[in-house]
């Protein structure tokens, strides 16, 4: 990617530009060609490489203010541009350990976070259930207190890193209050008795994904993260740290697609000229570039605002909605320029086409982001 003028925007400090350039060079040498049929093995290697390279430490903090949102976003954008699975690996190390970073005890932090940062332990975040996705209050997985332990029963599904994680941050209903107020969070090691991987889930962009099952799964009360009944708060605070970075990952996919489209348009010969000589192509490229910049502005506004202590509920929702929907359109347009070659397995635009689709769903589907934006807009209007 030749054009990096966006790093000069006032959202960033000098250290952010230095970080992006260092990671870009590292990624080109270490992860650009990390693909293959063994998704689990590739993901494990990428986690180790990211840890050895020192990049995972940016996803780990002792509290929300210690996490540099702009750095996380730049890392996810850059990794996504090079390798979608590397972005996934980085993001899940942060999301999977975020609850411990924010609410864990000193013992929990000492036990898990250094290994996560070094890439020696793989983390997972287990919130969704078959009947409880966006509606967290519908959660059915339950944990009942039993002396100095809790016993968990139930299922989780669509769990990223499911099947390869060394530990899972699991949310279960403990019943202190109805709805979302009666949920608690637990960190559960993968080898805990009563916990099993019930099913591996295959999706269009291969990632480690699974359905989890808990049957009379006993965990010490010391494995609870935060106070009893505060699990919803723990989950939302964790997601709040990383939601804007989903937009950044989509932005990375979109930038890669635009680069591929420019290369294709300027080299593909058609009717005695190049594809780029046609006005239809020029118009499409102009739209793609404009929408990519609009996504970047929304994404890094939200990241800057969060790093400066501002509330970003509406801004993060706008960024995620715009960046993910835009990336889908930009990638589709790039694939169209490749014609039949664009749907050949292994082509960059073909992989991007599969990678982007899930981002419009996870951590709040586009329709959920619309509801959040409207809710915040109406609340601010009424308050004014």
DOTILO-508398 format. One record per residue (C-alpha): x, y, z; residue in three letters. Coordinates in nm, 2 decimals, always signed. Each point is the difference from the previous one (the first is absolute). Layout:
<east = X north = Y up = Z r = ALA>
...
END
This chain:
<east = +0.00 north = +0.00 up = +0.00 r = UNK>
<east = +0.18 north = +0.31 up = -0.12 r = UNK>
<east = -0.24 north = +0.27 up = +0.12 r = UNK>
<east = +0.03 north = +0.04 up = +0.38 r = UNK>
<east = -0.09 north = +0.37 up = +0.03 r = UNK>
<east = -0.27 north = -0.09 up = +0.24 r = UNK>
<east = +0.27 north = -0.06 up = +0.26 r = UNK>
<east = +0.05 north = +0.38 up = +0.00 r = UNK>
<east = -0.36 north = +0.07 up = +0.11 r = UNK>
<east = -0.04 north = +0.18 up = +0.33 r = UNK>
<east = -0.15 north = -0.31 up = +0.16 r = UNK>
<east = +0.35 north = -0.16 up = +0.03 r = UNK>
<east = +0.32 north = +0.07 up = +0.18 r = UNK>
<east = +0.35 north = -0.06 up = -0.14 r = UNK>
<east = +0.02 north = -0.33 up = +0.18 r = UNK>
<east = -0.31 north = -0.13 up = -0.18 r = UNK>
<east = +0.16 north = +0.06 up = -0.34 r = UNK>
<east = +0.32 north = -0.17 up = +0.12 r = UNK>
<east = -0.21 north = -0.30 up = +0.12 r = UNK>
<east = -0.18 north = -0.04 up = -0.32 r = UNK>
<east = +0.31 north = +0.01 up = -0.22 r = UNK>
<east = +0.19 north = -0.24 up = +0.23 r = UNK>
<east = -0.29 north = -0.25 up = +0.00 r = UNK>
<east = -0.05 north = +0.03 up = -0.38 r = UNK>
<east = +0.36 north = -0.09 up = -0.06 r = UNK>
<east = -0.01 north = -0.29 up = +0.25 r = UNK>
<east = -0.32 north = -0.14 up = -0.14 r = UNK>
<east = +0.13 north = +0.00 up = -0.35 r = UNK>
<east = +0.29 north = -0.22 up = +0.11 r = UNK>
<east = -0.17 north = -0.22 up = +0.26 r = UNK>
<east = -0.37 north = -0.06 up = -0.07 r = UNK>
<east = -0.08 north = +0.10 up = -0.36 r = UNK>
<east = +0.01 north = -0.37 up = -0.12 r = UNK>
<east = -0.14 north = -0.16 up = +0.31 r = UNK>
<east = -0.30 north = -0.19 up = -0.16 r = UNK>
<east = -0.09 north = -0.36 up = -0.05 r = UNK>
<east = -0.25 north = -0.27 up = +0.06 r = UNK>
<east = +0.09 north = -0.05 up = +0.37 r = UNK>
<east = -0.18 north = +0.30 up = +0.15 r = UNK>
<east = +0.06 north = -0.10 up = +0.36 r = UNK>
<east = +0.37 north = -0.05 up = -0.05 r = UNK>
<east = +0.03 north = +0.32 up = -0.20 r = UNK>
<east = -0.18 north = +0.20 up = +0.27 r = UNK>
<east = +0.22 north = -0.15 up = +0.27 r = UNK>
<east = +0.31 north = +0.10 up = -0.20 r = UNK>
<east = -0.13 north = +0.35 up = -0.05 r = UNK>
<east = -0.07 north = +0.05 up = +0.37 r = UNK>
<east = +0.36 north = -0.11 up = +0.08 r = UNK>
<east = +0.15 north = +0.23 up = -0.27 r = UNK>
<east = -0.21 north = +0.30 up = +0.12 r = UNK>
<east = +0.11 north = -0.07 up = +0.36 r = UNK>
<east = +0.37 north = -0.04 up = -0.10 r = UNK>
<east = -0.02 north = +0.32 up = -0.20 r = UNK>
<east = -0.13 north = +0.19 up = +0.30 r = UNK>
<east = -0.33 north = +0.10 up = -0.16 r = UNK>
<east = -0.24 north = -0.18 up = +0.24 r = UNK>
<east = +0.11 north = +0.23 up = +0.29 r = UNK>
<east = -0.21 north = +0.28 up = -0.16 r = UNK>
<east = -0.31 north = -0.21 up = +0.05 r = UNK>
<east = +0.07 north = -0.05 up = +0.37 r = UNK>
<east = -0.06 north = +0.26 up = +0.27 r = UNK>
<east = -0.07 north = +0.01 up = +0.37 r = UNK>
<east = -0.30 north = +0.24 up = -0.05 r = UNK>
<east = -0.19 north = +0.16 up = -0.28 r = UNK>
<east = +0.21 north = +0.32 up = +0.00 r = UNK>
<east = +0.32 north = -0.20 up = -0.04 r = UNK>
<east = -0.11 north = -0.13 up = -0.34 r = UNK>
<east = +0.09 north = +0.23 up = -0.29 r = UNK>
<east = -0.31 north = -0.03 up = -0.23 r = UNK>
<east = +0.17 north = +0.17 up = -0.29 r = UNK>
<east = +0.29 north = -0.24 up = +0.02 r = UNK>
<east = -0.23 north = -0.30 up = +0.01 r = UNK>
<east = -0.19 north = +0.13 up = -0.30 r = UNK>
<east = +0.32 north = +0.07 up = -0.20 r = UNK>
<east = +0.13 north = -0.35 up = +0.08 r = UNK>
<east = -0.33 north = -0.16 up = -0.11 r = UNK>
<east = -0.02 north = +0.20 up = -0.32 r = UNK>
<east = +0.36 north = -0.08 up = -0.09 r = UNK>
<east = -0.04 north = -0.37 up = +0.08 r = UNK>
<east = -0.33 north = -0.03 up = -0.18 r = UNK>
<east = +0.17 north = +0.15 up = -0.31 r = UNK>
<east = +0.27 north = -0.27 up = +0.01 r = UNK>
<east = -0.18 north = -0.30 up = +0.13 r = UNK>
<east = -0.36 north = -0.04 up = +0.13 r = UNK>
<east = +0.08 north = -0.29 up = +0.23 r = UNK>
<east = +0.28 north = +0.21 up = +0.16 r = UNK>
<east = -0.24 north = +0.27 up = +0.08 r = UNK>
<east = -0.24 north = -0.26 up = +0.15 r = UNK>
<east = +0.28 north = -0.14 up = +0.21 r = UNK>
<east = +0.10 north = +0.34 up = +0.14 r = UNK>
<east = -0.36 north = +0.11 up = +0.06 r = UNK>
<east = -0.10 north = -0.31 up = +0.19 r = UNK>
<east = +0.31 north = +0.02 up = +0.23 r = UNK>
<east = -0.13 north = +0.34 up = +0.10 r = UNK>
<east = -0.37 north = -0.08 up = +0.02 r = UNK>
<east = +0.05 north = -0.34 up = +0.17 r = UNK>
<east = +0.22 north = +0.15 up = +0.27 r = UNK>
<east = -0.16 north = +0.34 up = +0.02 r = UNK>
<east = -0.24 north = -0.08 up = +0.29 r = UNK>
<east = +0.30 north = -0.12 up = +0.21 r = UNK>
<east = +0.20 north = +0.32 up = -0.09 r = UNK>
<east = -0.30 north = +0.22 up = +0.10 r = UNK>
<east = -0.15 north = -0.19 up = +0.30 r = UNK>
<east = +0.22 north = -0.29 up = +0.09 r = UNK>
<east = +0.17 north = -0.05 up = +0.34 r = UNK>
<east = +0.38 north = +0.05 up = +0.03 r = UNK>
<east = +0.03 north = -0.38 up = +0.01 r = UNK>
<east = -0.21 north = -0.04 up = -0.32 r = UNK>
<east = +0.21 north = +0.26 up = -0.18 r = UNK>
<east = +0.33 north = -0.16 up = +0.10 r = UNK>
<east = -0.12 north = -0.34 up = -0.10 r = UNK>
<east = -0.14 north = +0.08 up = -0.35 r = UNK>
<east = +0.11 north = +0.34 up = -0.14 r = UNK>
<east = +0.37 north = -0.05 up = -0.03 r = UNK>
<east = -0.05 north = -0.33 up = -0.19 r = UNK>
<east = -0.25 north = +0.17 up = -0.23 r = UNK>
<east = +0.23 north = +0.29 up = -0.08 r = UNK>
<east = +0.29 north = -0.25 up = -0.08 r = UNK>
<east = -0.23 north = -0.20 up = -0.23 r = UNK>
<east = +0.04 north = -0.31 up = +0.23 r = UNK>
<east = -0.37 north = -0.02 up = +0.09 r = UNK>
<east = -0.30 north = +0.04 up = -0.23 r = UNK>
<east = -0.30 north = +0.19 up = +0.14 r = UNK>
<east = -0.37 north = -0.02 up = -0.09 r = UNK>
<east = -0.31 north = +0.20 up = +0.09 r = UNK>
<east = -0.32 north = -0.21 up = +0.04 r = UNK>
<east = -0.31 north = +0.22 up = +0.02 r = UNK>
<east = -0.24 north = -0.11 up = -0.29 r = UNK>
<east = -0.24 north = -0.29 up = +0.03 r = UNK>
<east = -0.24 north = -0.17 up = -0.24 r = UNK>
<east = -0.29 north = +0.22 up = +0.12 r = UNK>
<east = +0.20 north = +0.29 up = +0.14 r = UNK>
<east = +0.21 north = +0.20 up = -0.25 r = UNK>
<east = -0.07 north = +0.37 up = +0.00 r = UNK>
<east = -0.26 north = -0.06 up = +0.27 r = UNK>
<east = +0.24 north = -0.08 up = +0.29 r = UNK>
<east = -0.29 north = +0.01 up = +0.25 r = UNK>
<east = -0.13 north = -0.32 up = -0.16 r = UNK>
<east = +0.31 north = -0.19 up = +0.12 r = UNK>
<east = -0.08 north = -0.35 up = +0.13 r = UNK>
<east = +0.35 north = -0.14 up = +0.10 r = UNK>
<east = -0.02 north = -0.01 up = +0.38 r = UNK>
<east = +0.25 north = -0.01 up = +0.28 r = UNK>
<east = -0.12 north = -0.09 up = +0.35 r = UNK>
<east = +0.21 north = +0.06 up = +0.31 r = UNK>
<east = +0.10 north = -0.31 up = +0.19 r = UNK>
<east = +0.22 north = +0.07 up = +0.29 r = UNK>
<east = +0.33 north = +0.14 up = -0.12 r = UNK>
<east = -0.08 north = -0.08 up = -0.36 r = UNK>
<east = -0.25 north = +0.06 up = -0.28 r = UNK>
<east = -0.15 north = -0.27 up = -0.21 r = UNK>
<east = -0.07 north = +0.09 up = -0.36 r = UNK>
<east = -0.25 north = -0.16 up = -0.24 r = UNK>
<east = -0.10 north = +0.11 up = -0.35 r = UNK>
<east = +0.14 north = +0.09 up = -0.34 r = UNK>
<east = +0.18 north = +0.28 up = -0.18 r = UNK>
<east = +0.03 north = +0.02 up = -0.38 r = UNK>
<east = +0.18 north = +0.20 up = -0.27 r = UNK>
<east = +0.30 north = +0.02 up = +0.23 r = UNK>
<east = +0.31 north = +0.12 up = -0.17 r = UNK>
<east = +0.31 north = -0.20 up = +0.08 r = UNK>
<east = -0.23 north = -0.28 up = +0.11 r = UNK>
<east = +0.20 north = -0.32 up = -0.01 r = UNK>
<east = +0.34 north = +0.15 up = +0.02 r = UNK>
<east = -0.02 north = +0.24 up = +0.30 r = UNK>
<east = +0.18 north = -0.07 up = +0.32 r = UNK>
<east = -0.26 north = +0.18 up = +0.20 r = UNK>
<east = -0.35 north = +0.15 up = -0.05 r = UNK>
<east = -0.16 north = +0.30 up = +0.17 r = UNK>
<east = -0.35 north = -0.13 up = +0.04 r = UNK>
<east = -0.32 north = +0.19 up = +0.09 r = UNK>
<east = -0.27 north = -0.19 up = +0.19 r = UNK>
<east = -0.33 north = +0.08 up = +0.18 r = UNK>
<east = +0.05 north = +0.01 up = +0.38 r = UNK>
<east = -0.34 north = +0.14 up = +0.08 r = UNK>
<east = +0.08 north = +0.30 up = +0.23 r = UNK>
<east = -0.27 north = +0.19 up = -0.20 r = UNK>
<east = -0.22 north = -0.05 up = -0.31 r = UNK>
<east = +0.12 north = +0.06 up = -0.35 r = UNK>
<east = +0.35 north = +0.13 up = -0.07 r = UNK>
<east = +0.06 north = +0.09 up = +0.36 r = UNK>
<east = +0.03 north = -0.36 up = +0.12 r = UNK>
<east = +0.30 north = -0.11 up = -0.21 r = UNK>
<east = +0.36 north = -0.07 up = +0.12 r = UNK>
<east = +0.33 north = -0.05 up = -0.18 r = UNK>
<east = +0.24 north = -0.29 up = +0.05 r = UNK>
<east = +0.34 north = -0.10 up = -0.14 r = UNK>
<east = +0.00 north = -0.37 up = -0.08 r = UNK>
<east = +0.30 north = -0.20 up = -0.11 r = UNK>
<east = -0.04 north = -0.22 up = -0.30 r = UNK>
<east = +0.08 north = -0.32 up = +0.20 r = UNK>
<east = -0.27 north = +0.06 up = +0.27 r = UNK>
<east = -0.21 north = -0.31 up = +0.06 r = UNK>
<east = -0.36 north = +0.04 up = -0.13 r = UNK>
<east = +0.11 north = +0.23 up = -0.28 r = UNK>
<east = +0.01 north = -0.12 up = -0.36 r = UNK>
<east = +0.01 north = +0.11 up = -0.35 r = UNK>
<east = -0.34 north = -0.12 up = -0.12 r = UNK>
<east = +0.04 north = +0.10 up = -0.37 r = UNK>
<east = +0.25 north = +0.17 up = -0.23 r = UNK>
<east = -0.17 north = +0.25 up = -0.23 r = UNK>
<east = +0.12 north = +0.06 up = -0.35 r = UNK>
<east = -0.06 north = +0.34 up = -0.16 r = UNK>
<east = +0.06 north = +0.16 up = -0.33 r = UNK>
<east = +0.33 north = +0.17 up = +0.12 r = UNK>
<east = +0.17 north = -0.28 up = +0.19 r = UNK>
<east = +0.06 north = +0.09 up = +0.37 r = UNK>
<east = +0.01 north = -0.22 up = +0.31 r = UNK>
<east = -0.37 north = +0.00 up = +0.11 r = UNK>
<east = -0.19 north = -0.23 up = +0.23 r = UNK>
<east = -0.31 north = -0.08 up = +0.21 r = UNK>
<east = +0.09 north = -0.05 up = +0.36 r = UNK>
<east = -0.18 north = -0.22 up = +0.26 r = UNK>
<east = +0.01 north = +0.00 up = +0.38 r = UNK>
<east = -0.13 north = -0.29 up = +0.19 r = UNK>
<east = +0.03 north = +0.01 up = +0.38 r = UNK>
<east = +0.32 north = +0.20 up = -0.06 r = UNK>
<east = +0.15 north = +0.10 up = +0.34 r = UNK>
<east = +0.22 north = +0.31 up = +0.02 r = UNK>
<east = +0.14 north = +0.16 up = +0.31 r = UNK>
<east = -0.17 north = +0.33 up = +0.11 r = UNK>
<east = +0.35 north = +0.15 up = -0.04 r = UNK>
<east = -0.05 north = -0.03 up = -0.37 r = UNK>
<east = -0.29 north = +0.24 up = -0.01 r = UNK>
<east = +0.10 north = +0.33 up = -0.17 r = UNK>
<east = -0.14 north = +0.31 up = +0.18 r = UNK>
<east = -0.29 north = +0.00 up = +0.24 r = UNK>
<east = -0.29 north = -0.25 up = -0.01 r = UNK>
<east = -0.28 north = +0.13 up = -0.22 r = UNK>
<east = +0.23 north = +0.25 up = -0.18 r = UNK>
<east = +0.07 north = -0.22 up = -0.30 r = UNK>
<east = -0.20 north = +0.22 up = -0.24 r = UNK>
<east = +0.21 north = +0.30 up = +0.10 r = UNK>
<east = +0.32 north = -0.20 up = -0.04 r = UNK>
<east = -0.11 north = -0.12 up = -0.35 r = UNK>
<east = -0.11 north = +0.35 up = -0.12 r = UNK>
<east = +0.31 north = +0.17 up = +0.13 r = UNK>
<east = +0.22 north = -0.26 up = -0.18 r = UNK>
<east = -0.19 north = +0.04 up = -0.32 r = UNK>
<east = +0.02 north = +0.38 up = +0.03 r = UNK>
<east = +0.38 north = -0.01 up = -0.01 r = UNK>
<east = +0.01 north = -0.21 up = -0.32 r = UNK>
<east = -0.31 north = +0.10 up = -0.20 r = UNK>
<east = +0.16 north = +0.29 up = -0.18 r = UNK>
<east = +0.28 north = -0.24 up = -0.10 r = UNK>
<east = -0.25 north = -0.21 up = -0.20 r = UNK>
<east = -0.05 north = +0.31 up = -0.22 r = UNK>
<east = +0.38 north = +0.02 up = -0.04 r = UNK>
<east = +0.03 north = -0.36 up = -0.11 r = UNK>
<east = -0.27 north = +0.06 up = -0.26 r = UNK>
<east = +0.19 north = +0.31 up = -0.11 r = UNK>
<east = +0.31 north = -0.21 up = -0.05 r = UNK>
<east = -0.19 north = -0.24 up = -0.22 r = UNK>
<east = -0.14 north = +0.29 up = -0.20 r = UNK>
<east = +0.35 north = +0.16 up = -0.05 r = UNK>
<east = +0.14 north = -0.34 up = -0.12 r = UNK>
<east = -0.29 north = -0.03 up = -0.24 r = UNK>
<east = +0.05 north = +0.35 up = -0.14 r = UNK>
<east = +0.37 north = -0.08 up = -0.05 r = UNK>
<east = -0.08 north = -0.32 up = -0.18 r = UNK>
<east = -0.26 north = +0.19 up = -0.22 r = UNK>
<east = +0.26 north = +0.27 up = -0.09 r = UNK>
<east = +0.26 north = -0.26 up = -0.10 r = UNK>
<east = -0.26 north = -0.19 up = -0.21 r = UNK>
<east = -0.14 north = +0.31 up = -0.16 r = UNK>
<east = +0.34 north = +0.14 up = -0.11 r = UNK>
<east = +0.13 north = -0.33 up = -0.13 r = UNK>
<east = -0.30 north = -0.17 up = -0.16 r = UNK>
<east = +0.00 north = +0.05 up = -0.38 r = UNK>
<east = -0.35 north = +0.03 up = -0.16 r = UNK>
<east = -0.08 north = +0.13 up = -0.35 r = UNK>
<east = +0.34 north = +0.15 up = -0.06 r = UNK>
<east = +0.01 north = +0.19 up = +0.34 r = UNK>
<east = +0.01 north = -0.08 up = +0.37 r = UNK>
<east = -0.31 north = -0.05 up = +0.22 r = UNK>
<east = +0.10 north = +0.32 up = +0.18 r = UNK>
<east = -0.05 north = +0.20 up = -0.32 r = UNK>
<east = -0.38 north = -0.06 up = +0.00 r = UNK>
<east = -0.20 north = +0.27 up = +0.17 r = UNK>
<east = -0.22 north = -0.26 up = +0.16 r = UNK>
<east = +0.31 north = -0.14 up = +0.18 r = UNK>
<east = +0.12 north = +0.34 up = +0.10 r = UNK>
<east = -0.34 north = +0.09 up = +0.15 r = UNK>
<east = +0.00 north = -0.33 up = +0.20 r = UNK>
<east = +0.35 north = +0.06 up = +0.13 r = UNK>
<east = -0.09 north = +0.35 up = +0.10 r = UNK>
<east = -0.30 north = -0.13 up = +0.20 r = UNK>
<east = +0.21 north = -0.27 up = +0.16 r = UNK>
<east = +0.27 north = +0.24 up = +0.11 r = UNK>
<east = -0.25 north = +0.25 up = +0.14 r = UNK>
<east = -0.19 north = -0.25 up = +0.20 r = UNK>
<east = +0.32 north = -0.15 up = +0.14 r = UNK>
<east = +0.11 north = +0.34 up = +0.12 r = UNK>
<east = -0.34 north = +0.07 up = +0.15 r = UNK>
<east = +0.02 north = -0.33 up = +0.19 r = UNK>
<east = +0.35 north = +0.09 up = +0.12 r = UNK>
<east = -0.11 north = +0.34 up = +0.13 r = UNK>
<east = -0.29 north = -0.16 up = +0.20 r = UNK>
<east = +0.22 north = -0.28 up = +0.13 r = UNK>
<east = +0.28 north = +0.22 up = +0.12 r = UNK>
<east = -0.23 north = +0.27 up = +0.14 r = UNK>
<east = -0.15 north = -0.27 up = +0.23 r = UNK>
<east = +0.34 north = -0.13 up = +0.09 r = UNK>
<east = +0.14 north = +0.35 up = +0.08 r = UNK>
<east = -0.31 north = +0.09 up = +0.20 r = UNK>
<east = +0.03 north = -0.32 up = +0.21 r = UNK>
<east = +0.37 north = +0.06 up = +0.07 r = UNK>
<east = -0.09 north = +0.35 up = +0.12 r = UNK>
<east = -0.26 north = -0.13 up = +0.24 r = UNK>
<east = -0.31 north = +0.08 up = -0.20 r = UNK>
<east = -0.31 north = -0.22 up = -0.02 r = UNK>
<east = +0.00 north = -0.17 up = -0.34 r = UNK>
<east = -0.31 north = -0.22 up = +0.00 r = UNK>
<east = -0.15 north = +0.19 up = -0.30 r = UNK>
<east = +0.33 north = +0.07 up = -0.17 r = UNK>
<east = +0.12 north = -0.36 up = +0.02 r = UNK>
<east = -0.33 north = -0.13 up = -0.14 r = UNK>
<east = +0.02 north = +0.25 up = -0.29 r = UNK>
<east = +0.36 north = -0.11 up = -0.07 r = UNK>
<east = -0.08 north = -0.37 up = +0.01 r = UNK>
<east = -0.31 north = +0.03 up = -0.21 r = UNK>
<east = +0.15 north = +0.22 up = -0.26 r = UNK>
<east = +0.34 north = -0.18 up = -0.03 r = UNK>
<east = -0.14 north = -0.35 up = -0.02 r = UNK>
<east = -0.27 north = +0.09 up = -0.25 r = UNK>
<east = +0.24 north = +0.21 up = -0.21 r = UNK>
<east = +0.26 north = -0.28 up = +0.00 r = UNK>
<east = -0.25 north = -0.24 up = -0.13 r = UNK>
<east = -0.08 north = +0.23 up = -0.29 r = UNK>
<east = +0.36 north = +0.09 up = -0.07 r = UNK>
<east = +0.11 north = -0.37 up = -0.01 r = UNK>
<east = -0.30 north = -0.09 up = -0.22 r = UNK>
<east = +0.10 north = +0.27 up = -0.25 r = UNK>
<east = +0.36 north = -0.11 up = +0.00 r = UNK>
<east = -0.10 north = -0.36 up = -0.06 r = UNK>
<east = -0.21 north = +0.12 up = -0.29 r = UNK>
<east = +0.30 north = +0.15 up = -0.17 r = UNK>
<east = +0.18 north = -0.33 up = +0.01 r = UNK>
<east = -0.29 north = -0.17 up = -0.18 r = UNK>
<east = +0.01 north = -0.38 up = +0.01 r = UNK>
<east = +0.35 north = +0.01 up = +0.16 r = UNK>
<east = -0.16 north = +0.17 up = +0.30 r = UNK>
<east = -0.19 north = -0.31 up = +0.11 r = UNK>
<east = +0.29 north = -0.24 up = -0.03 r = UNK>
<east = +0.09 north = -0.15 up = +0.34 r = UNK>
<east = +0.31 north = +0.15 up = +0.15 r = UNK>
<east = -0.01 north = +0.33 up = -0.19 r = UNK>
<east = +0.04 north = +0.30 up = +0.24 r = UNK>
<east = -0.34 north = +0.15 up = -0.09 r = UNK>
<east = -0.17 north = -0.34 up = +0.04 r = UNK>
<east = +0.14 north = -0.04 up = +0.35 r = UNK>
<east = -0.10 north = +0.36 up = +0.09 r = UNK>
<east = -0.35 north = -0.07 up = -0.13 r = UNK>
<east = -0.03 north = -0.28 up = +0.25 r = UNK>
<east = +0.17 north = +0.17 up = +0.28 r = UNK>
<east = -0.21 north = +0.32 up = +0.01 r = UNK>
<east = -0.34 north = -0.16 up = +0.03 r = UNK>
<east = +0.02 north = -0.10 up = +0.36 r = UNK>
<east = +0.11 north = +0.35 up = +0.11 r = UNK>
<east = -0.35 north = +0.13 up = -0.09 r = UNK>
<east = -0.14 north = -0.24 up = +0.27 r = UNK>
<east = +0.23 north = -0.06 up = +0.29 r = UNK>
<east = +0.04 north = +0.24 up = +0.29 r = UNK>
<east = -0.34 north = +0.14 up = -0.10 r = UNK>
<east = -0.16 north = -0.03 up = -0.34 r = UNK>
<east = -0.05 north = +0.30 up = -0.22 r = UNK>
<east = -0.37 north = +0.01 up = +0.10 r = UNK>
<east = +0.10 north = +0.01 up = +0.37 r = UNK>
<east = +0.24 north = +0.29 up = -0.07 r = UNK>
<east = -0.29 north = +0.19 up = -0.16 r = UNK>
<east = -0.21 north = -0.05 up = +0.31 r = UNK>
<east = +0.29 north = +0.12 up = +0.23 r = UNK>
<east = +0.06 north = +0.31 up = -0.22 r = UNK>
<east = -0.37 north = +0.09 up = +0.00 r = UNK>
<east = -0.03 north = -0.06 up = +0.38 r = UNK>
<east = +0.29 north = +0.22 up = +0.08 r = UNK>
<east = -0.11 north = +0.27 up = -0.25 r = UNK>
<east = -0.35 north = +0.01 up = +0.15 r = UNK>
<east = +0.13 north = +0.00 up = +0.36 r = UNK>
<east = +0.23 north = +0.29 up = -0.07 r = UNK>
<east = -0.28 north = +0.19 up = -0.17 r = UNK>
<east = -0.23 north = -0.05 up = +0.29 r = UNK>
<east = +0.27 north = +0.10 up = +0.25 r = UNK>
<east = +0.07 north = +0.31 up = -0.20 r = UNK>
END
